[in-house]
Amino acid sequence: MFNSLKPIPADPILNLVVECRADPNPNKVDLGAGVYKDESGHTPIMAAVQAAQVQLQQQETTKTYVGPAGLASFNDSIAHLLLGNSHPALQDKRVACVQTPGGCGALNVAAHLIQRCHTEEKKAATVWVSTPTWANHIPLLSSCGLQLQEYPYYNYQSHTIDFDAMMETLASIAAGDVVLLHGCCHNPSGADLTREQWQSVASLLNEKGAIAFVDVAYQGLGDGLEEDAWGLRYLVEHCPEVIIASSCSKNFGLYRERVGAVLVAAQTSTAASNSQGQLLSIARGIYSMPPNYGAALVDIILNNPELTQQWQTELTQMRERIIGLRGCLVNKLQAAGAGSRFDYIQTEKGMFSFLGITPEQVLKLKNDHSVYMVNSSRISVAGLSNNNMDYIVESLMSVI
């Protein structure tokens, strides 16, 4: 049976991590891995998480299953974190929520739900994704049988959102189509919709009878917890149906714990209840029960005012560090003679931005300088530091 299998190329981002680790150059820099790093290049455990771990160890009394829905208080806390404490959808009990193994689990469960909604029509549901989008969106959604279409999003020449082209393409969507949007800190471009643009998208979706599917993986790392949720909350308030995939990997630093949630904001409480049942059925058929540990930590933090404040303070420090790194990189490139070529990096949000260089230049940076990034020239800004900034600028200027 297995002799018929063909080799699959290595994941380009994960393979970069392996290459960088094996590189003996003491000046090597990994700008490919999408994880937060501190000044020493280490991905730390947040102090609020460490405190929650102590509490969990003291209060946990069993290792029995948590059930397909996961931890109920975690689900409630995440729904309020995403939508705010007084959102009408929560007050009207129109939100279904299930804990998942990370944001990837949330996306996959949501994809199965979308396909189930189209089963009676006996055709694949269509999901529109931005060009570019996070690479793993494609396999996570298409593996469930969804038909994927693309809409223009990022203009690589101007380093801005090509909003006119985006809206022109989305004007052709059909009723029942699903449009995947990045809630904040667009991966991989770092270019986010303005509030006015969110409003325009909501109006178009309602006009076409299409459904918003919002991936929220970086809440708090763009402009702030509340600010980063504005577009999502607007959609849920003004559109009859919204699907949400949430991740705690980045803003809680719980990468290896795989903590996420999938939410459905429905038109009625009955539809939300039915959606909840379908989500549980899907989860049961894929992984049965989600892991508890990471979600329990998030639950402790969000339900302890002291730990919540500590976590928010740490998250603010992480966000401000990334913003500072963006500004420092732009200033040093200007001083090195790049002019205004890279100024856009300072206005983009979150972990990622494109350098706008060619694949050949990316390869030269890796081979000649041990500076690692994906071929698209997307960099993880958190991989920068005061220790490697000058070296990166010097290396980049040498290839451009």
KOLSE-593404 format. One line per 4 residues: their letters; for each residue x, z, y negated of C-alpha. Coordinates in nm, 2 decimals. Each point is the difference from the previous one (the first is absolute). Example, Ala and Ser with C-alpha at 12.3 -4.5 7.8 and 13.67 -1.06 7.14 Angstrom:
// KOLSE-593404
as	1.23/0.78/0.45; 0.14/-0.07/-0.34 .
//
This chain:
// KOLSE-593404
mfns	0.00/0.00/0.00; 0.26/0.10/-0.25; 0.22/-0.30/0.06; -0.25/-0.21/-0.20 .
lkpi	0.06/0.21/-0.32; 0.19/-0.16/-0.28; 0.24/0.19/-0.23; -0.13/0.11/-0.33 .
padp	0.22/0.00/-0.31; 0.09/0.34/-0.13; -0.20/0.14/-0.29; 0.19/-0.11/-0.31 .
ilnl	-0.03/0.34/-0.18; 0.06/0.22/0.30; 0.29/-0.22/0.10; 0.16/0.05/-0.34 .
vvec	0.00/0.37/0.05; 0.19/-0.04/0.33; 0.25/-0.24/-0.16; 0.06/0.23/-0.29 .
radp	0.06/0.30/0.23; 0.26/-0.19/0.20; 0.18/-0.13/-0.31; 0.34/0.19/-0.04 .
npnk	0.02/-0.07/-0.38; -0.01/0.34/-0.17; -0.17/-0.16/-0.30; -0.29/-0.15/0.20 .
vdlg	-0.34/0.03/-0.16; -0.34/-0.03/0.17; -0.26/-0.14/-0.23; -0.22/-0.12/0.28 .
agvy	-0.15/0.31/0.15; -0.33/0.10/-0.16; 0.05/0.37/-0.01; 0.06/0.24/-0.29 .
kdes	0.36/0.12/-0.03; 0.16/0.27/-0.22; 0.32/-0.03/-0.20; 0.21/0.05/0.32 .
ghtp	-0.19/-0.27/0.18; -0.19/0.25/0.22; -0.37/0.00/0.07; -0.08/0.37/-0.05 .
imaa	-0.28/0.22/0.12; -0.21/0.10/-0.29; 0.00/0.38/-0.08; -0.38/0.01/0.02 .
vqaa	0.02/-0.16/0.34; 0.26/0.26/0.12; -0.22/0.28/-0.12; -0.30/-0.15/0.17 .
qvql	0.20/-0.03/0.33; 0.06/0.38/-0.01; -0.37/0.06/-0.06; -0.10/-0.23/0.28 .
qqqe	0.24/0.16/0.25; -0.15/0.34/-0.08; -0.36/-0.10/0.02; -0.02/-0.26/0.27 .
ttkt	-0.15/0.14/0.32; -0.06/-0.31/0.22; 0.13/-0.34/0.08; -0.33/-0.14/0.12 .
yvgp	-0.13/-0.34/-0.12; -0.13/-0.02/-0.36; -0.25/-0.27/0.10; -0.02/-0.37/-0.10 .
agla	-0.10/0.08/-0.36; 0.31/0.22/-0.04; 0.00/0.31/-0.21; -0.33/0.03/-0.20 .
sfnd	0.15/0.19/-0.29; 0.28/-0.25/-0.03; -0.25/-0.29/-0.02; -0.19/0.18/-0.27 .
siah	0.31/0.08/-0.20; 0.13/-0.36/0.02; -0.34/-0.14/-0.11; 0.01/0.23/-0.30 .
lllg	0.36/-0.08/-0.08; -0.08/-0.37/0.01; -0.33/0.00/-0.18; 0.00/0.31/-0.21 .
nshp	-0.20/0.32/0.05; -0.32/-0.12/-0.18; -0.02/-0.37/0.11; -0.36/-0.11/0.05 .
alqd	0.07/-0.14/0.34; 0.12/0.34/0.12; -0.29/0.18/-0.15; -0.25/-0.24/0.16 .
krva	0.18/0.03/0.34; 0.06/-0.37/0.01; 0.36/0.03/0.12; 0.12/-0.01/0.37 .
cvqt	0.35/0.11/0.07; 0.22/0.02/0.32; 0.36/0.12/0.03; 0.23/-0.26/0.14 .
pggc	0.37/-0.03/0.12; 0.14/-0.10/-0.34; -0.11/-0.27/-0.24; 0.07/-0.26/0.27 .
galn	-0.26/0.17/0.22; -0.25/0.01/-0.29; 0.05/-0.38/-0.06; -0.04/-0.08/0.37 .
vaah	-0.31/0.22/0.04; -0.15/-0.16/-0.31; 0.08/-0.35/0.13; -0.19/0.08/0.32 .
liqr	-0.30/0.13/-0.20; 0.00/-0.32/-0.21; -0.01/-0.21/0.32; -0.28/0.21/0.15 .
chte	-0.21/-0.07/-0.31; 0.03/-0.37/0.07; -0.05/0.01/0.38; -0.36/-0.11/-0.02 .
ekka	0.10/-0.31/-0.19; 0.25/-0.08/0.28; 0.27/-0.10/-0.24; 0.32/0.15/-0.13 .
atvw	-0.03/0.19/-0.33; 0.21/-0.13/-0.29; 0.23/0.23/-0.18; 0.18/-0.11/-0.31 .
vstp	0.35/0.14/-0.06; 0.23/-0.04/-0.31; 0.30/-0.23/-0.01; 0.22/0.19/0.05 .
twan	-0.12/0.30/0.19; 0.16/0.27/0.22; 0.13/-0.19/0.30; -0.17/0.23/0.25 .
hipl	-0.35/-0.07/-0.14; 0.01/-0.34/0.18; 0.05/0.12/0.36; -0.21/0.32/-0.05 .
lssc	-0.30/-0.20/-0.11; 0.04/-0.33/0.20; 0.05/0.18/0.33; -0.36/0.12/-0.02 .
glql	-0.13/-0.36/-0.02; -0.05/-0.02/-0.37; 0.06/-0.33/-0.18; 0.24/0.04/-0.29 .
qeyp	0.00/-0.20/-0.32; 0.24/0.05/-0.30; -0.07/0.03/-0.37; 0.27/-0.05/-0.27 .
yyny	0.13/0.33/-0.15; 0.36/0.01/-0.11; 0.17/-0.26/-0.21; 0.37/0.01/0.10 .
qsht	0.11/-0.19/-0.31; -0.17/0.21/-0.26; 0.00/0.32/0.21; -0.36/0.07/-0.09 .
idfd	-0.33/-0.01/0.17; -0.15/-0.35/0.00; -0.34/0.14/-0.06; -0.17/-0.33/-0.10 .
amme	0.11/-0.17/0.32; -0.10/0.31/0.20; -0.35/0.00/-0.14; -0.04/-0.38/0.03 .
tlas	0.08/0.02/0.37; -0.22/0.31/0.06; -0.29/-0.19/-0.17; -0.02/-0.20/0.33 .
iaag	-0.05/0.30/0.23; -0.32/0.02/0.20; -0.25/0.28/0.03; 0.13/0.25/0.26 .
dvvl	0.36/-0.09/-0.05; 0.24/0.29/-0.05; 0.27/0.02/-0.27; 0.30/0.22/0.06 .
lhgc	0.14/0.16/-0.31; 0.29/0.23/-0.06; -0.13/0.32/-0.17; 0.32/0.06/-0.19 .
chnp	0.38/-0.07/0.02; -0.05/-0.35/0.15; 0.23/-0.05/0.29; 0.22/-0.21/-0.03 .
sgad	-0.03/-0.10/-0.36; -0.06/0.32/-0.20; -0.24/-0.19/-0.22; -0.34/0.18/-0.03 .
ltre	-0.34/-0.11/-0.13; -0.10/0.13/-0.34; -0.33/0.19/-0.04; -0.16/-0.30/-0.16 .
qwqs	0.11/-0.21/0.30; -0.14/0.25/0.25; -0.33/-0.03/-0.19; 0.01/-0.38/0.02 .
vasl	0.07/0.01/0.38; -0.29/0.24/0.06; -0.23/-0.23/-0.19; 0.11/-0.30/0.20 .
lnek	-0.04/0.18/0.33; -0.35/0.11/-0.09; -0.09/-0.35/-0.11; 0.13/-0.15/0.33 .
gaia	-0.13/0.27/0.23; 0.35/0.07/0.12; 0.15/0.34/0.10; 0.31/0.16/-0.14 .
fvdv	0.26/0.14/0.25; 0.24/0.22/-0.19; 0.34/0.11/0.15; 0.12/0.32/-0.18 .
ayqg	0.34/0.08/0.13; 0.18/0.13/-0.32; -0.25/0.21/-0.19; 0.19/0.21/-0.25 .
lgdg	0.32/-0.21/-0.01; -0.12/-0.25/-0.27; -0.14/0.17/-0.30; -0.15/0.32/0.15 .
leed	-0.25/0.11/0.27; -0.30/-0.05/-0.22; 0.12/-0.31/-0.18; 0.10/-0.17/0.33 .
awgl	-0.35/0.05/0.14; -0.18/-0.15/-0.30; -0.05/-0.34/0.14; -0.12/0.13/0.34 .
rylv	-0.24/0.24/-0.16; -0.14/-0.27/-0.22; -0.07/-0.23/0.30; -0.17/0.28/0.19 .
ehcp	-0.22/0.08/-0.30; -0.09/-0.36/-0.08; 0.00/-0.18/0.34; -0.25/0.07/0.28 .
evii	0.26/0.01/0.28; 0.38/0.07/-0.01; 0.24/0.05/0.29; 0.31/0.22/-0.06 .
assc	0.32/0.05/0.20; 0.20/0.30/-0.11; 0.35/0.13/0.09; 0.18/0.33/-0.06 .
sknf	0.34/-0.14/0.10; 0.14/-0.05/-0.35; -0.17/0.25/-0.23; 0.04/0.29/0.25 .
glyr	0.32/-0.13/0.15; -0.15/0.02/0.35; 0.13/-0.34/0.13; 0.06/0.11/0.36 .
ervg	-0.31/0.21/0.03; -0.23/-0.31/-0.03; -0.28/0.14/-0.23; -0.27/-0.23/-0.13 .
avlv	-0.37/-0.05/-0.03; -0.26/-0.28/-0.01; -0.30/0.04/-0.22; -0.32/-0.20/-0.05 .
aaqt	-0.20/0.04/-0.32; -0.34/-0.13/0.10; -0.32/-0.09/-0.20; -0.20/0.28/0.16 .
staa	0.06/0.33/0.18; -0.15/-0.16/0.32; 0.24/-0.29/-0.01; 0.29/0.25/-0.05 .
snsq	-0.11/0.20/0.30; -0.03/-0.32/0.21; 0.35/-0.10/-0.12; 0.14/0.34/0.10 .
gqll	-0.13/-0.05/0.35; 0.15/-0.34/0.02; 0.33/0.12/-0.13; 0.01/0.28/0.26 .
siar	-0.08/-0.25/0.28; 0.28/-0.23/-0.12; 0.25/0.28/-0.02; -0.10/0.12/0.35 .
giys	0.07/-0.34/0.14; 0.34/-0.05/-0.16; 0.18/0.34/0.00; -0.28/0.25/0.09 .
mppn	0.12/0.28/-0.23; 0.23/0.01/-0.30; 0.30/0.23/-0.02; -0.07/0.33/-0.17 .
ygaa	0.32/0.14/-0.14; 0.05/-0.21/-0.31; -0.37/0.00/-0.10; 0.00/0.38/0.04 .
lvdi	0.29/0.03/-0.24; -0.18/-0.22/-0.26; -0.32/0.20/0.05; 0.18/0.33/-0.06 .
ilnn	0.16/-0.14/-0.32; -0.32/-0.14/-0.15; -0.19/0.31/0.07; 0.25/0.25/-0.14 .
pelt	0.01/-0.02/-0.38; 0.36/0.13/-0.01; 0.12/-0.26/0.24; -0.20/-0.27/-0.16 .
qqwq	0.17/0.07/-0.33; 0.34/0.01/0.17; -0.07/-0.33/0.17; -0.12/-0.17/-0.32 .
telt	0.31/0.12/-0.18; 0.23/-0.14/0.26; -0.20/-0.33/0.01; 0.04/-0.02/-0.38 .
qmre	0.37/0.05/0.03; 0.02/-0.28/0.26; -0.21/-0.24/-0.22; 0.21/0.08/-0.30 .
riig	0.32/-0.05/0.19; -0.11/-0.35/0.11; -0.11/-0.09/-0.36; 0.34/0.12/-0.12 .
lrgc	0.18/-0.21/0.26; -0.19/-0.30/-0.12; 0.10/0.05/-0.36; 0.37/0.08/0.09 .
lvnk	0.03/-0.32/0.21; -0.15/-0.21/-0.28; 0.23/0.15/-0.26; 0.31/-0.04/0.21 .
lqaa	-0.08/-0.36/0.08; -0.06/-0.07/-0.37; 0.34/0.16/-0.08; 0.16/-0.21/0.27 .
gags	-0.12/-0.32/-0.16; -0.32/-0.08/0.18; -0.20/0.00/-0.33; -0.37/0.05/0.05 .
rfdy	-0.01/-0.16/0.34; -0.09/0.32/0.19; -0.20/0.18/-0.27; -0.32/-0.04/0.19 .
iqte	0.13/0.25/0.26; -0.05/0.28/-0.25; -0.37/-0.07/-0.04; -0.08/-0.02/0.37 .
kgmf	-0.13/0.29/0.21; 0.09/0.19/0.31; 0.27/-0.06/0.26; 0.05/-0.38/-0.01 .
sflg	0.10/-0.29/-0.22; 0.14/-0.35/0.05; 0.34/-0.09/-0.14; -0.09/-0.36/-0.02 .
itpe	0.31/-0.13/0.17; 0.04/-0.26/0.27; 0.03/0.07/0.38; 0.35/-0.13/-0.03 .
qvlk	0.09/0.25/-0.26; -0.17/0.28/0.20; 0.22/-0.10/0.30; 0.31/0.00/-0.22 .
lknd	-0.08/0.35/-0.13; -0.02/0.12/0.36; 0.31/-0.19/0.14; 0.23/0.05/-0.30 .
hsvy	-0.12/0.34/-0.14; -0.20/0.17/0.27; -0.30/0.02/-0.22; -0.31/-0.04/0.23 .
mvns	-0.34/-0.13/-0.10; -0.26/-0.23/0.16; 0.03/-0.38/-0.05; -0.27/0.00/-0.27 .
sris	0.22/0.22/-0.21; -0.24/0.28/0.01; 0.18/0.33/-0.06; -0.10/0.35/0.06 .
vagl	0.06/0.16/-0.34; 0.04/0.34/0.16; 0.31/-0.12/0.18; 0.17/-0.01/-0.34 .
snnn	0.19/0.31/-0.13; 0.25/0.09/-0.27; 0.26/-0.01/0.27; -0.05/-0.37/0.09 .
mdyi	-0.16/-0.15/-0.31; 0.32/-0.13/-0.15; 0.11/-0.15/0.33; -0.34/-0.17/0.05 .
vesl	0.01/-0.14/-0.36; 0.35/-0.13/0.04; -0.08/-0.16/0.34; -0.32/-0.16/-0.13 .
msvi	0.17/-0.14/-0.30; 0.27/-0.15/0.22; -0.25/-0.21/0.19; -0.22/-0.12/-0.29 .
//
